[in-house]
Every structure is written in C-alpha cells, then in structure tokens.
Amino acid sequence: MFGRLNGVNNKMEAEGKDDLKVPLLQPSESVAVSVSRPSPKRIRKSKTVKFKIGGIKCASCVVSIESALGKLQGIESVAVSPIQGQAVIRYRPESINAKTIKEAVDDLGFQVDEFSEQDIAVCRLRIKGMACTSCSESIERALLTVDGVKKAVVGLALEEAKIHFDPNVTDSDHLLRSIEDAGFGADLISSGDEMNKVHLRLKGLSSPEEAAIVQSSLESVEGVDHVEMDSAGNKVTITYDPDLTGPRSLIQCVQEAGHGPNFYHASIYTPPRRGEAEQQHEIEVYRNQFLWSCLFSVPVFLFSMVFPMLPYGNWLNYKLHNMLTIGMLLRWVLCTPVQFIIGRRFYVGSYHALKRGFANMDVLVALGTNAAYFYSLYIIVKAVTSYSFEGQDFFETSVMLISFILLGKYLEVVAKGKTSDALAKLTDLAPDTAFLLNLDGDGNMISEMEISTQLIQRNDVIKIVPGAKVPVDGIVIRGQSHVNESMITGEARPIAKRPGDKVIGGTVNENGCLLVKATHVGSETALSQIVQLVEAAQLTRAPVQKLADRISKFFVPSVVVAAFLTWLCWFIPGEAGIYPRHWIPKAMDGFELALQFGISVLVVACPCALGLATPTAVMVATGKGASQGILIKGGNALENAHKVKIVIFDKTGTLTIGKPMVVNTMLFFHVPIQEFCDLAAAAEANSEHPLAKAVVDHAKKLHQQYGSNIDHLEAKDFEVHPGAGVTANVGGKAVLVGNRRLMLDCQVPLSPEVEDYMSESEQLARTCVLVAIDGRIAGAFAVTDPLKPEAERVVSFLQSMNISSIMVTGDNWATATAIAREVGIGTVFAEMDPLGKAEKIKELQMKGMTVAMVGDGINDSPALVAADVGMAIGAGTDVAIEAADVVLIKSNLEDVITAIDLSRKTLSRIRLNYVWALGYNVLGMPIAAGILFPFTGIRLPPWLAGACMAASSLSVVCSSLLLQSYTKPLHVQDTRGPVDYSNSV
C-alpha cells in the first residue's frame, strides 16, 4: 500500500521530468478543461468470472453449458474450454451475480471444482455499540459467517472493521445487515480499493430525471469508476482514476450535461469526517444520558442517604398506605425512567449478546441493576400489601450504578478520542487552497487563479509562495527555496529544493517562490498514504492481544457464577445463623446483605479494561511514531521490534549516503587543479557510471567554489572500456580516466608514488580513479560513498541497548571491512547476493535470535521479508518499502533506535495496562464479595463498585495516552553540515 512514499519515488521522477514545458491547460478564463461530450447512453460496466468445471467429456457438454448460461438474463458472453475444463463468463452485475451462475452450472449436472477468488474487494465499516473484546469477536464471527467473506478484522479502540470479500458473492450491504443483525450499528466508510474520490454539490436539478442525466453523463467519462448520487441532498460522490480524469473535468461534465434552459452547476464540498462526527455524537449521547440520569439519581441519593439523617427529613417516612412511605414512592418513581429509558442501552446490548450465545459487560450491568430494582419493587409490593412488613429498598443502588457507568463511558470515549490525535494532525496538514498557473508552450505564465486543493489534477502547475504549504506531491520545475518537512519526516532542518527535486504535500515553503508540477494527487499523495498505512496498522491485532481474547471468552460467565456463589455463601450462613447478627446493618436482613454483595461482584468486574489494554496503546504508539517519521505497519511489527537482539544493516544507501563522491584529489605533476578536473570531467561527461558522475559533480563544485566560469570542453573520439574506464580526446589532449587495468592496457606506466596512493586509498575503502594526460598519469581522484554522520553513534547506542550490529553487503571484502571498522561493527558478510542475505538472516533465526533488517534497495527486499522486523529507508525503492514492517521516512539511522525503543515502551505500557486491568479485577472482586467485611466491616456498596468499574476502563485509556509524551532516546545533531571535499587536494 505504501509504494509511493516519500513524495515519493522513481515514478514521480519519471512523471515529473517528461514534458515539463508542454501547456498543461489551454488558455481559458476558468479552471475548466475540455472533455469529450458524454454520451447520453449509460455505459454499463461488466465483470468477468472464471470457473473450473469438472465432468466436461465432449463438445455437446460445452454446447449445453454455453446455451444454458446464455439464456440467463445479464450474461453477455460464455466461453467454455473442454481441454482446460474452464469457463469464462462475462456478465452484468446489476442483473446477475457469480453465485447464481455457479448454481446454474451445478443444475446441469456439472461440478464446479474451483470457484474463482481472484476478485477480492476490501471495505471498511464504522462500528457502533462495541463495549469490550467479546463484542469485537462476536462481530468478526458474524461477518465470517457471510458467504464470500474471506477475512474480517474488527478494531475495538478504532471502532472499525476491515473486511476482505468476494464481490461476486456478496457486497457491502449484506455486510452491514449482518452486523446490524448481530445487534450493532454500522456505517460504510469506504468500499473497494482506496481510490480517489471527489464530492460535488449540485445546483439546478429539479427532478429525478435530471439527476439521472447527470449520473449517466458522469458514468460515461473515461476514468470514472463509480458514481453515487444523493438526489435528496443534490450531492454526488465520484470515484475516479487520476491518470484519466480529475475533479475539474468532472465539474465541466456536469455543466455540459445541461441543455437549453436547464443549467447545472457543480462545486466541491467537503463532507464532515465520519469518524470525528460520530465520535462527537457518541460523546454527546453519553454526556446527555449521564446528565439526564443525574437529574433523577441525585434526588434518589438525597432521599435515601442524606435527608433521613437530617432533622427535617422525617417527612419521607410518612406512610401513604400500609407500610408504603413517601420516600419509597419517590425513589421508585425517580428510579424507573433511569432503569428502563436511560438504561435501555444495557437491555438492548444484553439481548443481542445473549442471542448470539455469549455475555458481555451489558449483561453484568443489566443483571446487577435488575436485581436491585426488582428486589426493591418486591419491597414496595410487600409494603403496600402488609401492615407490619419492614424492608429496605435498593433503588439508589440501581440508579446510581447506571449513572456512574454512564459517567465512566463518557470519560472513556473522550479519552479514546485523544488516542488518534497524532493522526488527526497529519490529515490537517494539507492547505485548503492553492494557486493554479496556466502556462503557454514556452513555459510563460498566462493566468493565475486560486482554487481548492481538491481541484488539483495531475500535471497541474502550482505556485507556492514563501510561507505557504505545499498542497500536493510534485516536482519543482522552477525556482529555489528551502522547505520545512519536519511535519512529515521529523527532520528539523529545512531541505534545499531546486528544479527536479521532489516536494511532499503538507510541507511548508520557507523563503523562495517555487513552481511545482503535481505528480500525485488525492489518495496517492505521501500524506494520504501515511494516514492510510497508520489506520491499517491501528486496525491490526497485536499478538499480545490474544491474552485478552482468551480471557474474554469465559470472563463474564465466570463473573455471573461468582456473583451467584457470593450471594449463596452469604445468604445460607446468614439464614443458618453461622455469622453474628450484628454483622447485618440496620434496616437489612441476611437476604438483602447477601444480595448487595452479589450485585457488587456483578458490577465491579470489568471486561472493558482488558479489551482496551492493547489496542489503545497500539493506536497511540503508531500515531506517535508517524509524527516522528516512523511508520509501523501494525501491532505485529510493534510487538516483534521489542524482541530484537540483532540488527543487520545493508551498506550502500543505509550506512552510507548512497551517492559516490570525490573526497580527495592527488596531483602527480604540476598541472592547474581546475584544468585537471575539467579535462577529467569532459572525458567522463558522456559516461553513465556512478564514479563518472562523481568526477563531473566534483568539477562543478570546484568552479562554484572559485567563482570561475565552466569551460565547456568537447570530448572527441569518446570510447568506453567496460570495467576499466573511458578514453577521449579533449582539447587536443589524449585523456584516459579509469582504473589500473585501463592504464596497463594503454601502456601508461604506474610510478611507485601512484602505487602507494592507490594502496592507501583501498585501505580507506576508497576507489582510486586514475587520470592520464598524453600518456602520463597526471593525478587521481579518491572516490567513496561517505558514511552517514549518525552511523557510528547509532551502532554504539544499539550496543548499549544489548543489541548486536551486523553488516551484509554485495560489495567487496576490503571496502566492507573498512566501512565496518569505521562505524564499529565487528561482524561483516560481504560479496553476498540478495538471497544470500535472506539465508544469513534465517541462519541467525535458527539460533533463536530475533533479527531486524535495515535496507533500502530492491536487492534488500528478500532479506526485509525474511527478517522478524524489516525496516526500509524511506528514500529507498517502492519494493523495499512494500516488503518492510517499519518505514523510516526521513532515512535517518537514528530512527532504527527510535522504532525499537518505541516498541519497548509500548509493550511495557501494554503489560502495565494488563497488570492494572487484571489486578483490578483480581483485587476488586474479592473485596466486592465481602472478604474484608468480617474483619474490618468494610464492604463495597453496588453503586461504588460500579464507579470503580468505570474508573478502571478510564485508567487504562489514560495510561495508554501517556505514550503521547514519548521522546526519542537518541538525537544526533550533525553540526558539521555537508562535508566539502573540494579542498582535499
């Protein structure tokens, strides 16, 4: 998914450098671009499905299958191969589905041996009403029972579900219904692939027929994948391919759909973020329910616990009928709305849970409050019908219990909302508007206009003024500036940008004015990819979560049994007179005391805290990692990283910068340095070799340093000698640039001085490039791939964390050993191919080691996959990033330490959460059962037990939120800046 990261890679370069001066928009007064006139006839999209059919024996079998399927409505074509035993059917999904086609083949007496699963769709759903791990598990079970569902993952903390399903068999509507049948609410977040979407508000539509015309026109545009029309709200959502069309083209299409007096207008609108809107709604619901419950529970509390102790509270004991007092009646009247109206959510949740054959927190709350309420109701009935009955009602237990639980849920959803703060900040980075330029064929500006960022299309040219944010990913085509990328990569120092450099959407232009050609828009931008990756990571379940999953299966039934045994253990001894009567409080009997202990056990147990222990910590950690420039692809990677004992580094591009450069120049006879460099650069100018580019770049830097003009010397008779170097005639001089072999082949003598310099360079892991002029060696360049400034410090810090470092490389042993010695790595494996790197990792794993691999290139991808934790350098290739578990956006090695340390801190926080959640239940339930009561007289009233239960969930979420304060353990300040080797002569 994250193949386009870092603004992002080779694709951007390919797109950005082609046709930079071709006019992107024709001269126009508006931002509209011309599109082909849409056909009024609606284009129907068809699908193809393949079956492997057994039992085809002859041509008549083929004819019977093709004729039978051809008669079905919606079938466009049927092709049956008797040799391969396969059938390929093209059909219209609005008329028929693949399951019906399969059944039709079955009815003919043939067996469909293999039902194709090649077409797998993905959708994300927002889930409402989950309270604990058992809720998420029940939703997963319900989804997996739906035909066509291949995989379903439900995130409790994120309140989302991600489902992989076969669209030939089922669709998102069936998935929504299955969740609703399970007793939970669900809304569709996204369906199918994560493609670009645009939301338009329509004006000028006066009938459903006109809406149908607009929809048909949009569907006929090339590149439009799906059109969802909301006729009631005059809105339309369009999914499209940015390579073929864009928002402005779609707006133009809507306008062109009108004829004569019918003029349609479309404008971009931004729908409210569903997650934020629903989260805010949930917070308001819990807050309002808590306030309403307080309206009733506070008077009940006063009438039952405060007023009876005051001198003027005697009126509550006034008898209305028989033994029924005013206080009893008031408590009953005030408690009933809370129990059955405000507390209705617990009844609904319990019903759906029990219907599915399991119990959740709602069952515990409903059992506890019902026991208190209906026992109190029994007291009222007895008081009305008896002249001498005396009993104590527990209405305050029921109403206060519900109030405290609602308060706890309110505080919990507020705290849970803060776990995704880091992700929300990322999504807000992109600016709302941008300046679109219209250029002529020579690249001169014709017009400039401010448009919504959502209207930007690929290949648009955008002007970015100093202080403005970059709206989308692109390539600089004109201007120079420094761009602050800290909000994306965490790199504090502004990065210099020149024509040809890539910029990332959401970053800030510091000083100069830049013209940028858009290369990635919508969901393809690096910012969108980061958000999608982090959201996917937050949805995955860490292995440590399995503990909570196992406990949740038997937790609630065990609590119910424990509550019943508690009541029994207090009731029977009380009736038998085993414990003293003075243990029983005044106005209570043995049954009521036992009932209070039983209810307290029911409501003090908290499965929610266990369920939230892992996902909330993972959410905060992945969001915090993203803000620090580290993308962790899920809980599995997060958990494995804390076990790492060995980190394997690739050399080129990982420990080193990955770009060869000249670090030393040696002259062997008197020749001006600039002339020497110019002759060598002229000879190397036509070569594509990395060492040649290093020599050419060095010559350019030398001219910049001395402020001299570059003399463009022309190289004649240019010839490449593979594996040796190049020869050319430059300015009438025979110039040879290459290695020892080239000089020997061309019979150029090597003096002892040259030999010594070459030997010295090789020992320093430098490649010696010899330059001969007119048959005599004039000098040499020492070229190397410099180490990253932080490499040595990172290896040393890993050692202090008891983590060993190993280097694997395809380079030669001499260079590899020299580099390893310089950074402090003791173990080196050189001259290894990609598969050899992966095999070496497997050898270490066989010894019981947890191995992390840090790499950047395509040749590292097998090793990244083989490692327990693969870490890809963000500036690396798409393949490496796709194969990795962790992506280091800013290509800084210190983030290897940060990723491992963040993993350790997160796992420590998860363990602390489990200790708190389990410890709370282990300690709270015995106290609620009255284990301290015989010795100290301390007991936990049900309403206080409910408050403790609510507090435990809140404490776990707040504990996870402490990860927001995480800081990097190592921050290398490279005060040297870029090293200048131009004076190393």
N, C-alpha and C positions, 0 to 999 in steps of 0.2 A: 504493500500500500504506500510505502514511503519512498518510492523510487525516484521522486523528483525533488528531494530535499536539497536545501542549501542554495536556493534561488535560481536554478538549482543544479544543473549539471551539464553533461555534454549536449543534451537535447536543446537546452537554452542557447548554448553557443552556436549550434547548427542553425537554429531558427533565427538567432539574433544577427548573424553575420551575412545572411543572404538578403539581397535586395534592400539594403538599408536606405537607399535613396529613391526607391520606387514610391510614387504617390500612394499613400495608404487610403486616402479618401479623396474623392473628386471634389473640386471647388463647389461649395454649397453654403447657403445661409443657415442651414440647420445641421443637426448631428445625424440626420438620417442617411443611410446608404441605400443605394438602389438594389432591389432584389427582383427576381423573376416574378412575373404575375402569377399568383397562386391559382391553381385550377379549382373551379368550384366543386369538382368531384372529389369526394373524400378518399384519400389513399388508405387502403386497408392493409395493415401490417399482418403478415402471415408468419407462422412458425413451422419449423421442421422437426420431426421426431423420428428416431431410428429404433427398430425392434429387431431382436434376433429371434427368428421363428423356427421352431422345430417341427419336423414332420412333413416338410415340402419334398415330395417324391418325383413330381413330374410337372410338365408345363400346365396341365389342367389345374393343378393346385395353385399355381401362380395366377392363372386367369380367375379362379374362383375368389381368391383373396382380393385381387385388384378390383373386380367387379362389385364385390360386396362392400368394400370400403368406398368405392366410387359413388355408391348410391347414398352415402351418408351426407347430410347437409353440412356444409363447411369444409369438406375435403376438396382441395384444389388439385392435387396430383398424388399418385401412388406409384412407386417403383419397387418391384419385388425381385430379388436376385435368388434363383434356386440354387446356384452354386455356393454362394456365401451364406445362404439361409437368412438373409436380412431384408427388411422392408424399410423404405424411406418414404415418409408421408408428409406432405405439406398441407397445412390446414389453417383455417381462420379461428383464432382462439375465442372470438366472441360468439361463435356458433357451436363449437365442439371442443372438447379437451382430449388430451392424450389418454386419459384413463378410459374414456368411452371407446376410443379407437382400439385400445388393448382388449377391452371386453368383447368388442365386435369380432376380433380375430379369434379369441377364445371360443366364441359361439360357433365358429366354423369348424371346430374340432382340432385346431392347431394350438400348439403350446408356445406361449411367449416365454422363452427361456430367460431372457435378459431384458429387463426394462431399462432403457437408457436413462442415466442420471447425469448426462453431460451438461444439462442446462440447470444450473443451481443458482437460485436468486437469494439475496440477503435482504432482510428488512429489520428495522429497529422499532421497538414499541416502547412507549412510556407506560409504566405500570402504576396503578393507584391502589392503595389499601394494603400494602405489604407491611407487616409488623416485625417479623422475625425470620430466621433462616428457614423454618418449616414452611412459611408462606412462599418463599422463592423456590423451594424444592417442589412444592405442590404445583406451582405454575409450570416449572420445567416438565414435570410428569404429564400435566395436561397437554402441553404443546407437543411432546414426543408421541402422544397417542394419535395425533392428527396425521392422516395419510399424507405422505410426501415430505414430512419434516425430517431432515437429516441430522440437525444439531440445533440445540436450543440452550442458550446461556442467559441466566437471569441475575442481574446485579442488584443486591439488596440496597446498598448505600446509594448507588446511582439511580435506582428505581427505573431501570431499563431492561429490556430483553433484546437479544440479538438472535435471530432465527435464520438458519440456512434451510431452504426448502426447494422442492422441485416445482416450478411454476406450471408444469404440465399437469400436476395432480391437485395442487391447492393454491390458494392465494392469500393475501394479507387479510381479507375479510373473514375467511374461515379461521385464521389465527386469532383475530380479535374476538370472534364469537367463542372460541374455545377458552380464552382467558376469562371472558365475562361469565361463561357457564361455570367456571371454577370459583366465581364469587369475587372477582377483582375487576377494577376498571382498567381500560387500556385505550391508548390513542396511538395512531400511526405517526412515527417521527419521519422515517424515510423508507422507501420501498425500492428494491432493485439495487443497482450499482450506485455508488456515490457519484452522481453526475452533476453537471452544472444545472442549476435551476434559477429561473427568474420569475418574480411575482409581479403581475401587472394589474392595475386598477383600470377598468374600462368605463368610458362615458359615451353616451349617445345611444346605448342599446335600449330598445323599448319593448322588445318581445323575445320569447324563447327562440323564435325562428332566426332572429338576427344574431343571437348568441351562438346558434348552431352554425351560421355562416362564418362567424369569426373563428370558431373552433375548427371548422373544416379548412379554412384558409391557413391557419397556423399549422395544422397537421400536414398540409401539403408542402410546407417549406422543407427543403433538404437540410438534414441535420437535426430536425425536431424528433425527439424520441417519444414524448408523451405530453398530452395536453389535458389538464384537469380544470374544468370550467365550473365556477361557482356563480350560477346565474342570479341567485338571490342577492348576493353581495356584489355583483358585477366585477368579479375578480377572476383571474385566470393564472394558473401555475404551469409553467412550461419547462420541461426537461429537454436539454439540447446538447449537441456536440459542438464545443467551441471551435473545432477545426473547420466547421462548415457554416456556422451562423453565429449570431450574437444578439444581445438584448436590443440594440438599436435596429437591427434588421427585423426583429420580431415586432417592434413598435411600428415600424414602417409597414409591415404586412397587415397589421390591424387597421391602420389608417387607409390602406389601399383596398381593404375589404368593403368599405362603404361605397355606395353608388348614389349619384343624384343627391336627393335631399338627405339621405342617410349618411351622416358624417360621424365616424367613430374616432375616439381619442383614447390613447393608452398612455399610462405613466407608471413608472416604477413605484412600488410601495414595499416597505419592509414589514413583514408580519412580525408580531411580537414573538420573542423566543419562547418556544413552547415550554421548555424546561423551566425557565425563570418564571413565566406566567403561572404555571401550575404549582411551582414551589411556593410562590407568593400566595396563591389561592389556598394551598394547604395550610400555610401559616395562619392566614386569616380565619380559616374554618376552625382550626384548633383554638385559636385565641378567642373567637366568638363563643365557641362551645364552652370554653373554660369560664368566660365572663358570665354567660347565662347560668352555668352550674353554680357559680359563686353567688349569684342573685338568690338562689334557693338554699345553698348549703350553709352560707353564713348565718341566716336566721335559724336554721336547724341546729347548728353548732351552739348558738346563743341560747336557744330554748332548752337544749339538753344538757349543756355543760356549764354555762355561765349564770344564767338567770336563777336556776334552782339554788345557787349558793348565795344569792343576794337577798336582802330583806324584802324587796318589792317583787320578788319572783314567785310569790306564793300563788298568784292567780293562775299559774299554769297547772296547778294541782286541782283546780276546781273541777268537780265531777259533772259531766253533762248527762250521762246515762249509765246507770250502774257504776262500774269501775273505770269507764272511759273518761279521761281527763282532757282539758283544753290542750295541754301540751302534747298529748298523744295525737290528737286530731290534727293539730297544726303541723307536727312533724310528718305525719302521713301525707297530708295534702301537699306540703312543700317537697317531699321526697319523691313522690310518684312521677312528676314530669321529668326529674333528673334520671330516674331509673329507666323509664320507658321511651322518653323522647330524646333527651340529650344522650342517654346511654344506649340508644338504638344501635349504634355502630358496633357495639360489642355483641349484641344478639345476632346481627347480620353476619359478622365475621365468624362467630361460633357456628352458626347454621351451615355456612359454606364449608368450614373446616371439617365439621363432623360428617357432612355429606360426602366429603372426599375420603373419609376414613382416617383422619388424623386430628390432633388437637394443637392449638396454638395459644398465644397469650390471651386472645379474646375469650377463649374457653375458661381460662383461670379467672379472669375478671368477672365474666358472666356468672360462673358458679359461686364466687365469693359474694358478689353483690346480691344475687338472688337468694342465697342462703340467709343473709342478713335481712333483706327486705321481706321475704315471705315468712320468716320466723316472726318478724315484727308485726306483720299483718295478722299472723295467728294470735299474737298477744292482744291486738286490738279486738279481734273477734271474741276472744275469751273475756276481755274486759267488758264488752257490750253485753254479753250473754250471762255474765256471772255477777253475783252480788258481793263475793268475797275474794275473787281472784286478784292476786297481785303479781305483776311481772314487769320486766324492764324491756322496752323495745330498743332495737339497734338501728333505727332509721338514720341516725347520724353516721353510723359505720358505712352504710351503703352510699349515701350522698357525698360524704367527704372522700371516700375511696375513689369514686368516679371523678370528683373534682381534682384530686391530686394526680391521678393518672393522666387526665387531660392537660394539666399544667406541665407534667413531665414530657408528654408528647409534643406540646407546643415548644418547650425549650429545646427538645431534641431536634425537631425539624429546622428550627432556627440555626442550631449549631451545625447540623448536617449541610445546610446551605453554604456554610463557610468553608467546607472541605473542598469545594470546587472553585474557590476564589481565584486561584492562580490561573486556571483555565479560562475563567471569565475575563480576566485581564488580557490574556492573549487575544481573545476574539474581538476585543475593543481596540486593538492597535491600529487597524486599517482606518484611513481617513474617510469621511463621508463624501467628499467631492475631490475632483482633480481637474487640471487644465488640459484639454484636448487640443492638439495642434493639427492644422491642415497644411500639408506641405506640397510644393509643386515638384516637378520632375527633377529639379536641381537641388532639392532639399531646402528651398527657401520657404519661410512661413507665409501662408496666405491668410489664415484666420486662426483665432484662438477663442475658445469658449470653455466656461466652467460647467462640468457635467457631474452627475452622480457617479461615484466609483463603480457602482453596479452596472453602469452602461459601457464600461470599458471593454473593448473586444481585442482579441489577439491581433498583433501587428499595429495597433494604435500607437501614435507618438504622444507622449505625455510630458509636459513641462513641470519640473519640480523646483520651486524657488527655495532659497535658503530658509531653514526653519520649518519647512513643510514635510509631511510624512510621504513616503513612497507608497502609492496606492496599490500597485500590483508588482509581481516579479517581472523583471525585464533586463534589457541590456542597454548600457549607456551608449548613445550614438553621437553625442556632442556635449562638450563641457567637462569641467573638472571640479571636484569637490571632495569633502570628507563626509562619510555617512556613519552615523552612530547606530551600530547594530546590536547594542547591549540588550535591548528588549527581546531579541530573538536568540542571539548566540551567547549572551552573558559577557561578551568581550567589551571591556570598558573603554578601550582606546578607539577613537573614530578611525575608520578604514578609508584610505585614499581611493577614489573612484575616477577612472579615466575612460575614454571611449573603448568599448569592447569588454569592460568589466560588468559583472552581474550585480544587480541590486535586488533586495528582498522586500516584498510588501510589508508595511508596518514599521520600517526603519525610518530614521529621521535624517534629512539632509542638513548638514551643518552650515556650510558657508556658500559655495558656488552654486550656480544655476545649472541644472542637468536636463538634457533631453533624453528620455528613455523610451525604448521600443518595447511594448508589452509582449511578453512571451508566454506567461502563464496567468490565467485569469480564473476567477470563481473558485471552485473547489480544487483547482490544480495548483494554486499558489502554495508556497512553502508554509505560510501561516496556517492555511486550511489543512494542509497535510499534517502539520504538527498537532493541531487540535483533534483531527480525526484519529491520529495514532494514539494520543493520550486518552481519548474517550474509549477507544477499543481496549487499551491497557487497563483502564479502570473497570471495565466490564469483565475481564478475565478473572478467574478464581485462583488465588494462590493456594499451593498445596497445603499450607498450614491451616487453611480454612476447613479442611476435611475434618479436623477435630470438632469444630462447632457443628458441622453437618451430621457427624455421627451422634453427638450428644443430643441434638435437637430431635432425633427420631424417637427417643424414649423419655425425653426430659419432662414434657407436660403430663403424659400418663403417670410417670413416677411421682410427680408432684401431687396429682389428684389422689393417688393411692396413699401418699404420705399424709395428706391432709385428712383423709378418712381415718387412717390409723391414729393420727393425733387426737381427733375427736373421740375415737373409741377408747384410747388409752387414758383420757381424762374423764370421759363420761362413766365408764364402768367402775373404776376405782371410787369415783365420787358417789355413785349410787350404792356401792358396797361399803362405803364409809372407811375406805383404806387410808385416805389422807384426811387431815383435820378439817373440820367445817370452817374454821376461821380463815382458811386459805381462800374461801369463796367470798368475793367482795359483796358488800351490802347491795340489796335490791337485785341480786342474781341468785340463780340456783346452779347446781352442778352441770345441768344440760347446757345452760347459757354460757358458762365459763368454758366448757369443752368446745362449744360452737365457735366462740370467739377465737380460741387457739386454732381450730381447724381453718377458719376463714383467713386468719393471719398467715398460715402456711400457704394457702392457695394464692394469696395476692402478693406475698413477699418474693416468691420465686420469679426470676426474670430471664426468660429465654432471649429477649431482645438484646441484652448486653453481650451475650455470647455471639449472636449473629452479626453484630456491628463491630466486633473487636478487630477483625481482619480487613473488611472492605473499606472502612473509613480511613484506616491507616494507609492502605494502598492508594486510595484516592488522593489523600493529602501528599503522599510521597511522590507519586507520579506527576502531580501538578507542580510541586515544588521543584522536582527535577527538570521539568520542561522550562520553568522560569530561569533555571541555572544553565540551560543549554544542554541538558542531558535527557534524551527521550528513552524511557524504559518501556519496552513492549510487553507489559503485563506483569501480573503477580508472580508468575513462574520465574521470570528473569530476575525480578526483585528478590525473590527468596534464594535463588541459586547464587546470586552475587555475594551474599554474605558468607558463603562457604568457601569461597575461592582461596586456594593455597598457592597456586602458581599462575602468573600472568605471562603469556607468551606474546612477544612483540615482533611484528614484522619490521624490517629495517627501512626500506625505501618508502618515504611518504608517511611513515609512522614515527619512528625515532628520528628520522631525518626530514628535512623540509620537502624533499621530493623533486627538487629542481637543481640540477648541477650548476655550479658557478665557479668562476676563476677566483682562487684565493691567494695565488702567488704567481708572480711573473719573474723569470730569470733571463737575463741577457748574457750571452757568451762572447760577444764582441761589440764594439762601440757602434750603436745604432740608436737614433732617437726613439724613445719608447712609443710615441704616438705613431711614428711611421711603421714601427714593428707591428703594432696592434692593427693598424689599418691594412697592411699587406695580408696579415693572417685572416682578418675579418673578411676582406674582399674574396680571398680564396674559399672561405667557409660559407659565404653568404648563400650559395646555391645548395648547400647540403642540408638534409633534414635531421641529421644526427643530433641528439641532445647535447653532446660535447661541442659540436659546431655552433649551436645556438648560444652556448655559454660564452664562447670566444667572441661572437658577434656582439652579445649584450655587454661584455666587458669593454669592448672598444667604444661603444656608445657612451657608457658611463664615464670613460676616461675623457671623452670630448666634453661631456657636460661639466665635469669637474674643472677642466681648464678653460671652459668657455670658448673653445675653438670650434670652427665650422667643420662639419664632416665632409671630407673629400670623397666623392663617390667614385672610387676606383673601379674600373671594369675588369673582370676576370675573363680571360680568353683561354681556349684550349682546356676548359674545366674537365676533369676526369675523376671519377670516384673509384677508389681501390677498396673493395669490400673488406672490412675487418682490419684495414690498415690506415686509411686516411684519404686525403684528396691532393691533387696536383693542379696547378693552374699557372697561367702567365698573367701577371698583374703589373701593369705599367712597364712592360718590357723586361721584368724580372721573373725568373723561374721560382715559384713558391711551392714548397711542399709542407703540408700540415698533417701530422699523423703520429703514429707510434714508432717504436723501434723497427718493426718489420718493414714499414714503408721506407725508412731511411736506408736500411740494408738492401732492400730490393732496388733502390735508386742509386746505390753505391755512394751514399753520403757517409763519411767516416764519423764515428762517435768517439769523442775525446774522453779521457778519464774524468774530466770535470763534469761532462754530461752524464756519464755513467753514475757518478756519485750522486748527482742531483736526482736522477731517476730512482735510484735505490732509496734515497732519503724520502722521496715523495710516497713511494709504495709503502714504506713503514708507517707513514702517517695516514694511510688509507686514501691517498690522493692518486688520481690518474694523471700521468705526465703526457702532455701534448707537445711534441717537438715541432719547431718551425725552422725549415731550412730555406735560405735565400741564395740562389745561384750556386747551389751545390755545397753550401757550408751552413752548418747549424748556427742560426743567429740567436736563438733563445728557446724558452719553453714556458708553457703555462701549466700550473698545478691546478687541476680541476677536482672538485669534490662536491658531494651532496652534504651541505652543512647540517650538523645536528640541531634539532630544535632546542632553544635555550633552556627549556624546562626539563629536558630528558633526564639529565643526571640527577636532578633533585627529586624527580618522580620515582626513579628506581631506588634511590636512597630511602625515600619515605615509605615505599612499599616494603622495604626490608624491615623498617621499624614497626610495620604492621604484621610482621611474621609472614610475609608473602614473598616467595621467591620469584625472580625475573629470569626469563629465558628469551634468547633472540633466535628466530628462524628466518632464513633469507635464501634467496636464489643466487645471491652474489658470491664472489669467490671468498676463500677462507681468509686470505690476507686482509682484505678490506673489512670483512665481517668481524674478524678478531680485533682489528684496530678500533672499530666503532664500539664494540662491546667493552673493550678496555677503557675507552674514554667515558662511557656512561656508567661503568661499574657493574656490568652484567658478567657473571662468571661462566655461565653455560651458553654455548653457541652451537647452532646447527646451520651450516652453510651449504650452498650449492644444492638446495632442495627444490623439487618441483611442487606444484600445488597439492597433489595427492600425498606427497611425502610429508608435507606439513600436517595434513589431516591424520596421517598414520602416526606421526610423532605424538600428537595430542591423544590419540587412542591408547598409545603405549603408557602414557602418564596416567590416563584414567584407569587403566587396568591395575595400576599400583594403588588405586584408591584415592587419587588426587582429584580435587575439583579444579578444573582448568578454565581460565579466561583467555580468549584470544583477541588481540587488538590488531586490526588490519585496515587497509584502505582500498585495495585493488581487486580486480576480478580474480586474480590468482589466489587471493586470500579467502574467497567465498567458501570453498570446501572446508577449510580449517575453521572458519567462523561458524559453520553449521555443526561441525564435529564437536566443538568446544561446548562445555556446560554453559558458558556465557560468552557470546560473541559480541565484541564491541567494534563498531565500524566508525572510522573517522568520517565526519560529516562532509569533508571535501572530497571524499572518495567516490567510487563508482556506484551507479544505481544497484548493480548486482550485489556488491558488498553490503550496502545499506539494507537491501531486502533480506539478505541472509542473516543479518545480525539480530541480537536480542536487545542491544543497547546502542543508540546512535549518539555520538559526541558531536554536536552541531558545529562547534567552533574549532574543531580539530586540535584542541589543546590537550596534551597528555595529562595534565593535572586533573582532568575530568575523569580519568580512569580511577584515580583515588577517590574522587567525589562520588562516583557511582557505587563503588564498593562500600564506602563509608556510609552513604545514604541508605544502602541496603541493610547494613548492620544496625544503624539507628532505627530503621523501620521495623526490622524483625524484633529488636529489643522492645520497641513500643508495642508491637502486637503481643509479645509474651506478657508484657506488663498489663495490657488490656485483658488478656485471658486470666492472669492471676487475679486481677480485680474482679472480673465478671464471675469466675468460678469461686474465688474466695468469698465474694459477697454472698453467693447462693449457699455455699458450704457453711458459712457462719450465720447468715440471716435466717435460714430455715429452722435450725435447732432453737435459736432464740425465739422465733415466732411460735415454735411448737411448745414453748414454755419450759425449756430445760433449766433456765436460771430462776424460774418463779419459786420453786420450793426453797431455795437457799437465800435469795435476795429479795423476793417479792416483785422483781422486775418482770413485766410482761409487755409484749408489743401489741397495742391495740390494732385492729384491722386497718383503720384509716392511716395510722402511722406506718404500718407495713406497706401500704400502697404508696405512700410518699417515698419510702426507701426504694421501692421497686422502680419508681420513676427516676429517682436520683441516680440509680446505678447505670441506666442507659445513657443518661446525660453525661455522667462522669467518663464513660468510655469514649464518647464522641469528643469531649473536651480534651481527653488525654491524647487522642489522635491529632487534634488541632495543634498541639504543642510542637508537632513536626514542622509547622509553618515557620518556626524560629530557627530552623536548621541553617548552619553556616558551613562553608567549605573548610575542611581541615588544612588544606594547602592552597596557597595562592602565590604563585611565582610571579614576582614583578621583574620583568625583563627591562631593567633600567638602561641597558646598553643600546637599545634600539637596533635598527638594522645595521649589520656589520658592513663596513665599507672596506673592500679589499683592493680598491683601485690603487692604493699607495704601496701595496705589498710587492715591491719590485726589488 
